[in-house]
Amino acid sequence: MHAGRWLAAVSLVFSAIRIAPTQAGSGFAPDRSLAVRERVLPGGYPLKPSLPPTFTIPVEVLGFSPPGALYLGQRNSLVSLDFVDEDHLLFTFRVPGLIHRQLKPGDSGEGDERQIRAVVLELPAGTVEAEALWTVHDRARYLWMLKDGHFLLRDRQNLGLGDAHLEVKPLLQFPGSLLDLEMDPSQQFLVSNSLEPAAAPNQLGTVDSPATAETSMTSGNQNPSSDSDIVVRILRRESGQVMLVSRARSEVHLPINSESYLESLRGRGTQWVLNLNFFTGGSRILGRIDSVCVPELEFVSQQEVLAIACDSLGAHKLVALTTEGKTLWTDLNPDTAIWPLLARSPDGLRIAQETLAVSRPVSTYAPLDSEDIKGQVLRVFNAATGELAFESPLSPVLDAGGNAAISPSGRRAAVLNDGAIQVFELPAPPPFPGPLPQPGKSEKRAAR
């Protein structure tokens, strides 16, 4: 389904189920009273972290070995590093071994079986408190950490809920392979993309496909003879209730918070309009951004949005805005920092960005070669100001990310570097510049 038409359906459906009332109105004028100076981030490749590590946990004794160079550029998810809480880390990684091809009917060429080892490490000693071995059947991201110490584990069409003891229980089953997951900052809602047979009937035990799927499929799917489609759903995470489902031609990235969704609309030339659409109706124009590519949009927190734009030289610009339309800060990556990957602390006060450091700008006419890669860099920003709080090299280079984490308080960073997990103590992040939502307010509204 066309993205604009699908997003319009989101507003109608959410308006019907009344997720969260809000003060929404059309014609909102963004705050342009104060120009924000563009900060240029450091170029080059740091040889060492900007702070000395507080703890160091060797990873070879855990069974980890760096992946071979043949994986570079394939964007395979090989590692995940996450804080369970301030004093525990969950480290998971691919166990080297033979690759078993899956021969079941309907399996794609990406259906490679692999073993994932998982360990929960206590800080500061690095003692293994729990361990497990999982089997997954593709090379995409398989783990998402939750705020309460639990995590989501994906394998094919199955989504499980795991805890700090690494016990995983079934949570949701989809009618086809689950390709990707996203969550709003409160983690109340999931946005899922799955590959499913065209017009697949509901099966016992799988997530529902409400009647809206049929309407969306008819209006958006222009190839009815296709054997399968991308199916996009918005679900309540705890109950699995499907609130919207639609078929699309390709995977859909839909940034949402608990009250709205965000879209970028083409303006004149390289200008894009950022439009915030409330689930209960109405919208706000947050601002306009110049970008030669479609800006990638993310909610850092309930009240802050981060846009990643591109300039004509291929450099990426980070622009932070409030949901009231005020630009907080702008940071410009050098054109030798490519493939940005973002993560945020659970409280939304810290942003982590991983990029590949390359020796020259990369473009369509000068594509990336493995010899151009100097390394991988983590940079941690204060979400309120955009100021750089910490940077570190990462090794081995993992172009799908997963080799760095920020603790729930934003006061600790963990990186996989130089044969160890290195943990760093950071200063407290500055508060968000404005009033915060009352605790529990969005959750109470969402439950109505």
C-alpha positions as CSV (number, residue, x, y, z in Angstrom):
1,M,0.0,0.0,0.0
2,H,1.2,3.5,-0.7
3,A,2.8,5.0,2.4
4,G,0.7,8.1,2.5
5,R,-2.5,6.2,2.1
6,W,-1.5,3.7,4.7
7,L,-0.6,6.4,7.2
8,A,-4.0,8.1,6.6
9,A,-5.5,4.7,7.6
10,V,-3.5,4.8,10.8
11,S,-5.2,8.0,11.9
12,L,-8.7,6.7,11.1
13,V,-8.2,3.4,13.0
14,F,-6.6,4.9,16.0
15,S,-9.2,7.6,16.2
16,A,-11.8,4.8,16.4
17,I,-10.1,3.0,19.2
18,R,-9.2,6.2,21.2
19,I,-5.7,5.6,22.3
20,A,-4.8,8.9,23.8
21,P,-6.7,12.2,23.7
22,T,-4.4,15.3,23.1
23,Q,-4.5,19.0,22.3
24,A,-4.2,18.7,18.5
25,G,-4.9,21.3,15.9
26,S,-4.1,22.1,12.3
27,G,-2.1,25.1,11.2
28,F,0.4,24.8,14.1
29,A,3.3,27.2,13.6
30,P,6.7,25.7,14.6
31,D,9.0,27.8,16.8
32,R,11.5,29.6,14.7
33,S,12.3,32.4,17.1
34,L,15.8,31.2,17.7
35,A,18.3,29.9,15.1
36,V,20.2,26.8,16.2
37,R,23.8,26.7,15.3
38,E,24.9,23.6,13.5
39,R,27.6,21.7,15.5
40,V,30.1,19.7,13.4
41,L,31.1,16.4,15.0
42,P,34.7,15.2,15.2
43,G,36.0,13.5,12.0
44,G,38.5,10.7,11.8
45,Y,38.7,7.5,13.8
46,P,39.4,7.7,17.6
47,L,42.3,5.4,18.6
48,K,40.9,4.9,22.1
49,P,37.8,5.7,24.2
50,S,37.4,9.3,25.4
51,L,37.2,8.0,29.0
52,P,39.1,5.1,30.7
53,P,36.9,2.0,31.2
54,T,35.6,1.4,34.7
55,F,35.2,-2.4,34.2
56,T,36.7,-4.7,31.5
57,I,35.3,-8.2,30.9
58,P,37.2,-10.4,28.4
59,V,35.0,-12.1,25.9
60,E,37.1,-14.9,24.6
61,V,36.5,-16.9,27.8
62,L,32.8,-16.5,27.2
63,G,33.1,-18.3,23.8
64,F,33.0,-15.2,21.6
65,S,35.3,-15.0,18.5
66,P,35.3,-12.2,16.0
67,P,33.4,-12.9,12.8
68,G,35.3,-13.2,9.6
69,A,35.8,-10.3,7.1
70,L,33.4,-12.0,4.7
71,Y,30.4,-10.7,6.8
72,L,31.4,-7.1,6.4
73,G,28.9,-5.3,4.2
74,Q,26.2,-7.9,4.5
75,R,24.5,-6.2,7.5
76,N,24.0,-9.5,9.4
77,S,23.0,-9.2,13.0
78,L,25.7,-11.2,14.8
79,V,25.8,-9.7,18.3
80,S,23.6,-8.0,20.8
81,L,24.8,-6.2,23.9
82,D,22.2,-4.7,26.3
83,F,21.8,-3.6,29.9
84,V,19.3,-5.7,31.8
85,D,19.6,-3.2,34.6
86,E,22.4,-0.9,35.9
87,D,24.4,-3.9,37.2
88,H,23.7,-6.6,34.7
89,L,24.5,-7.0,31.0
90,L,22.9,-9.4,28.5
91,F,25.5,-10.4,25.8
92,T,24.5,-12.7,22.9
93,F,26.5,-13.7,19.9
94,R,26.6,-16.1,17.0
95,V,28.5,-19.3,17.8
96,P,30.8,-20.3,14.9
97,G,30.0,-23.6,13.3
98,L,28.5,-25.3,10.3
99,I,25.6,-23.5,8.6
100,H,22.6,-25.7,8.1
101,R,20.4,-24.9,5.1
102,Q,16.7,-25.1,5.8
103,L,14.7,-27.2,3.3
104,K,11.2,-26.7,4.6
105,P,8.6,-25.6,2.0
106,G,8.3,-21.8,1.9
107,D,11.7,-21.1,3.4
108,S,13.6,-18.2,1.7
109,G,17.2,-18.3,0.7
110,E,18.0,-16.4,3.9
111,G,16.7,-19.2,6.1
112,D,20.1,-20.2,7.6
113,E,20.0,-21.9,10.9
114,R,22.5,-20.6,13.4
115,Q,23.3,-20.9,17.1
116,I,23.2,-17.9,19.4
117,R,24.9,-18.1,22.8
118,A,23.4,-15.8,25.5
119,V,25.0,-14.9,28.9
120,V,23.8,-12.6,31.7
121,L,26.9,-10.9,33.3
122,E,27.0,-9.3,36.7
123,L,28.9,-6.1,37.0
124,P,31.7,-5.3,37.9
125,A,33.1,-8.8,38.1
126,G,31.6,-10.1,34.9
127,T,30.4,-13.3,36.6
128,V,28.0,-15.4,34.4
129,E,24.7,-15.5,36.2
130,A,22.7,-17.2,33.5
131,E,23.4,-18.8,30.1
132,A,21.5,-20.3,27.2
133,L,21.9,-21.5,23.6
134,W,19.2,-20.4,21.1
135,T,18.6,-21.4,17.5
136,V,17.4,-18.8,15.0
137,H,16.8,-19.2,11.3
138,D,17.9,-16.0,9.6
139,R,20.5,-13.3,9.8
140,A,18.4,-10.3,10.8
141,R,18.0,-8.7,14.3
142,Y,16.7,-11.2,16.8
143,L,16.6,-9.4,20.2
144,W,15.0,-6.2,21.6
145,M,15.6,-5.2,25.2
146,L,12.7,-3.9,27.3
147,K,12.8,-1.4,30.2
148,D,11.8,-3.9,32.9
149,G,14.7,-6.3,32.4
150,H,12.8,-8.6,29.9
151,F,13.5,-8.9,26.2
152,L,11.8,-9.9,23.0
153,L,13.4,-12.8,21.1
154,R,12.4,-13.3,17.4
155,D,12.7,-16.5,15.3
156,R,10.9,-16.8,12.0
157,Q,7.2,-16.1,12.8
158,N,7.6,-16.5,16.5
159,L,8.1,-13.8,19.1
160,G,9.1,-14.8,22.7
161,L,9.4,-12.9,25.9
162,G,12.6,-13.6,27.9
163,D,13.7,-12.7,31.4
164,A,17.0,-12.2,33.3
165,H,17.2,-16.0,33.9
166,L,17.1,-16.4,30.0
167,E,13.8,-18.3,30.3
168,V,11.9,-17.5,27.1
169,K,8.1,-18.0,26.9
170,P,6.0,-17.7,23.7
171,L,4.4,-14.3,23.3
172,L,3.1,-13.9,19.8
173,Q,3.0,-15.9,16.6
174,F,2.6,-14.3,13.2
175,P,1.1,-16.0,10.0
176,G,4.4,-15.5,8.3
177,S,8.1,-14.6,9.0
178,L,8.5,-11.6,11.2
179,L,11.0,-9.3,9.5
180,D,11.3,-6.4,11.9
181,L,10.0,-4.8,15.0
182,E,9.8,-1.2,16.3
183,M,8.4,0.2,19.6
184,D,7.2,3.5,20.8
185,P,9.4,5.0,23.6
186,S,7.0,3.8,26.3
187,Q,7.1,0.3,24.8
188,Q,3.4,0.0,25.0
189,F,3.0,-0.6,21.2
190,L,4.8,-2.7,18.6
191,V,5.0,-1.9,14.9
192,S,5.7,-5.2,13.1
193,N,6.6,-6.0,9.5
194,S,6.0,-9.7,8.4
195,L,6.2,-11.6,5.2
196,E,2.9,-13.5,4.8
197,P,1.1,-15.4,2.1
198,A,-1.3,-13.2,0.1
199,A,-4.8,-13.3,1.7
200,A,-3.7,-15.7,4.3
201,P,-6.5,-16.9,6.6
202,N,-6.3,-16.5,10.3
203,Q,-4.9,-19.5,12.1
204,L,-5.4,-20.6,15.7
205,G,-2.7,-19.1,18.0
206,T,-1.5,-16.4,15.5
207,V,-2.0,-12.7,15.8
208,D,-5.3,-11.5,14.3
209,S,-5.8,-10.0,10.9
210,P,-8.8,-7.6,11.4
211,A,-11.1,-6.6,8.5
212,T,-9.0,-3.5,7.8
213,A,-6.4,-5.8,6.2
214,E,-8.8,-6.7,3.5
215,T,-9.6,-3.1,2.7
216,S,-6.0,-2.1,2.7
217,M,-5.0,-5.1,0.6
218,T,-7.6,-4.3,-2.1
219,S,-6.6,-0.7,-2.3
220,G,-2.9,-1.0,-1.9
221,N,-1.7,-4.3,-3.4
222,Q,-1.3,-3.8,-7.1
223,N,0.0,-7.4,-7.7
224,P,-2.7,-9.8,-6.6
225,S,-0.9,-12.8,-8.1
226,S,2.1,-12.3,-5.7
227,D,2.7,-15.3,-3.5
228,S,3.3,-13.2,-0.4
229,D,3.1,-9.6,0.9
230,I,4.6,-7.4,3.6
231,V,2.0,-7.1,6.3
232,V,2.3,-4.2,8.7
233,R,0.6,-4.2,12.1
234,I,0.4,-2.0,15.2
235,L,-0.2,-4.1,18.3
236,R,-0.4,-3.6,22.0
237,R,2.8,-5.3,23.3
238,E,1.4,-6.9,26.5
239,S,-1.9,-8.2,25.1
240,G,-1.0,-8.8,21.5
241,Q,-4.2,-7.0,20.5
242,V,-3.9,-5.9,16.8
243,M,-5.1,-2.3,16.4
244,L,-4.3,-1.9,12.7
245,V,-3.1,-4.2,9.9
246,S,-2.3,-3.4,6.3
247,R,-0.5,-4.9,3.4
248,A,2.4,-3.0,1.7
249,R,4.8,-3.5,-1.2
250,S,7.8,-3.0,1.0
251,E,8.8,-2.8,4.7
252,V,7.3,0.3,6.4
253,H,9.2,2.3,9.0
254,L,6.5,4.1,11.2
255,P,7.9,6.2,14.0
256,I,5.3,6.5,16.8
257,N,4.9,7.6,20.4
258,S,1.9,6.8,22.5
259,E,-0.2,9.5,21.0
260,S,0.9,10.1,17.4
261,Y,2.8,9.0,14.4
262,L,5.3,11.1,12.3
263,E,5.8,11.3,8.6
264,S,8.0,13.3,6.2
265,L,6.2,15.0,3.3
266,R,8.0,16.1,0.1
267,G,8.2,19.9,-0.2
268,R,10.0,22.1,-2.8
269,G,13.4,21.0,-4.0
270,T,15.2,19.2,-1.2
271,Q,12.8,20.4,1.5
272,W,10.8,18.0,3.6
273,V,7.9,18.8,5.9
274,L,7.8,16.9,9.2
275,N,4.1,16.3,10.0
276,L,3.0,14.9,13.4
277,N,-0.4,13.2,13.1
278,F,-2.4,12.5,16.3
279,F,-4.3,9.2,16.6
280,T,-7.4,11.1,17.8
281,G,-7.3,13.5,14.8
282,G,-5.5,16.7,13.8
283,S,-1.9,17.3,13.1
284,R,1.1,19.6,13.7
285,I,3.9,20.7,11.3
286,L,7.0,20.3,13.5
287,G,9.3,22.0,11.0
288,R,11.1,21.7,7.6
289,I,14.4,20.0,6.9
290,D,16.6,20.2,3.9
291,S,17.7,16.7,2.8
292,V,18.7,15.0,-0.5
293,C,17.4,11.7,0.9
294,V,14.2,10.9,2.7
295,P,14.8,11.9,6.3
296,E,14.8,9.0,8.8
297,L,12.7,9.9,11.8
298,E,12.8,8.4,15.3
299,F,11.1,9.3,18.6
300,V,13.9,9.6,21.2
301,S,11.3,10.0,23.9
302,Q,7.6,10.8,24.2
303,Q,8.4,14.5,23.5
304,E,11.5,14.5,21.4
305,V,12.1,13.5,17.7
306,L,15.4,12.9,16.0
307,A,15.6,13.3,12.2
308,I,18.6,12.0,10.2
309,A,19.0,14.0,7.0
310,C,21.6,13.9,4.1
311,D,23.5,16.7,2.4
312,S,24.6,16.8,-1.2
313,L,28.1,15.4,-0.2
314,G,26.6,12.3,1.5
315,A,27.1,13.5,5.1
316,H,24.4,12.9,7.7
317,K,22.9,15.6,9.8
318,L,21.1,14.9,13.1
319,V,18.3,17.4,13.9
320,A,16.5,17.1,17.3
321,L,13.0,18.7,17.7
322,T,10.4,18.7,20.4
323,T,6.8,17.6,19.6
324,E,5.9,21.3,20.0
325,G,8.0,22.2,17.0
326,K,11.1,23.7,18.7
327,T,14.5,22.7,17.2
328,L,16.7,21.8,20.1
329,W,20.0,21.1,18.3
330,T,21.7,20.1,15.0
331,D,24.8,17.9,14.7
332,L,26.6,17.3,11.4
333,N,28.5,14.0,10.9
334,P,31.6,14.2,8.6
335,D,31.1,12.7,5.2
336,T,33.5,9.9,6.2
337,A,31.0,8.6,8.8
338,I,28.5,6.3,7.1
339,W,25.7,3.9,7.8
340,P,24.5,5.6,11.1
341,L,22.7,3.3,13.6
342,L,20.8,4.8,16.5
343,A,19.9,3.6,20.0
344,R,18.5,5.4,23.0
345,S,18.6,5.0,26.7
346,P,15.3,3.9,28.2
347,D,14.7,7.3,29.8
348,G,15.3,9.1,26.4
349,L,18.1,11.3,27.8
350,R,20.9,9.7,25.9
351,I,21.3,8.9,22.2
352,A,23.9,6.4,20.9
353,Q,25.0,6.5,17.3
354,E,27.2,3.9,15.6
355,T,28.9,4.7,12.3
356,L,31.5,3.2,10.1
357,A,34.6,5.4,9.7
358,V,35.8,5.3,6.1
359,S,38.9,6.9,4.5
360,R,36.9,8.8,1.8
361,P,33.4,9.9,1.0
362,V,31.2,7.2,-0.5
363,S,28.7,7.8,-3.3
364,T,27.0,6.1,-6.2
365,Y,30.0,6.9,-8.4
366,A,32.5,5.9,-5.7
367,P,31.0,2.8,-3.9
368,L,32.3,1.4,-0.6
369,D,35.1,-1.1,-0.7
370,S,36.2,-3.1,2.3
371,E,39.6,-1.5,2.2
372,D,38.0,1.9,2.7
373,I,36.7,1.0,6.2
374,K,39.0,2.2,9.0
375,G,36.8,1.0,11.8
376,Q,33.5,1.6,13.7
377,V,32.8,4.4,16.1
378,L,30.3,4.9,18.9
379,R,29.3,8.4,19.9
380,V,26.9,9.1,22.8
381,F,25.0,12.4,22.9
382,N,23.0,14.2,25.4
383,A,19.5,14.2,24.0
384,A,18.6,17.6,25.5
385,T,21.6,19.5,24.0
386,G,23.2,17.3,21.3
387,E,26.6,17.6,23.1
388,L,29.0,14.7,22.8
389,A,29.3,12.9,26.1
390,F,31.4,9.9,25.1
391,E,33.0,8.3,22.0
392,S,34.9,5.0,21.5
393,P,36.1,2.8,18.8
394,L,34.3,-0.6,18.4
395,S,36.0,-3.8,17.4
396,P,35.3,-6.0,15.6
397,V,33.4,-4.0,13.1
398,L,29.7,-5.1,13.1
399,D,27.8,-3.1,10.4
400,A,24.4,-4.2,11.8
401,G,25.3,-2.8,15.2
402,G,24.4,-4.4,18.5
403,N,27.9,-4.0,20.0
404,A,27.2,-1.0,22.3
405,A,24.6,-0.2,25.0
406,I,23.4,2.6,27.3
407,S,22.2,1.8,30.8
408,P,18.7,2.6,32.0
409,S,20.0,5.7,33.9
410,G,22.1,6.9,31.0
411,R,25.1,6.9,33.4
412,R,26.9,3.8,31.9
413,A,28.0,2.8,28.4
414,A,29.1,-0.6,27.4
415,V,31.0,-1.4,24.2
416,L,32.5,-4.5,22.6
417,N,36.1,-3.4,21.9
418,D,39.6,-4.8,21.8
419,G,38.7,-8.3,22.9
420,A,36.5,-7.2,25.8
421,I,33.3,-5.7,27.0
422,Q,34.4,-2.3,28.3
423,V,32.0,-0.4,30.7
424,F,32.3,3.3,31.2
425,E,30.9,5.7,33.9
426,L,29.4,8.8,32.3
427,P,28.3,12.1,33.9
428,A,24.6,12.5,34.5
429,P,22.7,13.6,31.4
430,P,21.1,17.0,31.5
431,P,17.3,17.0,31.8
432,F,14.9,17.6,28.9
433,P,14.4,21.4,28.5
434,G,10.7,21.6,29.2
435,P,7.9,20.0,31.2
436,L,7.7,16.2,31.2
437,P,4.5,14.3,30.9
438,Q,3.0,13.2,34.3
439,P,4.2,9.6,35.2
440,G,1.6,7.1,34.1
441,K,-0.5,9.6,32.3
442,S,-0.1,8.2,28.8
443,E,-0.5,4.6,30.1
444,K,-3.8,5.5,31.8
445,R,-5.1,7.1,28.7
446,A,-4.0,4.2,26.5
447,A,-5.9,1.8,28.7
448,R,-9.2,3.6,28.2
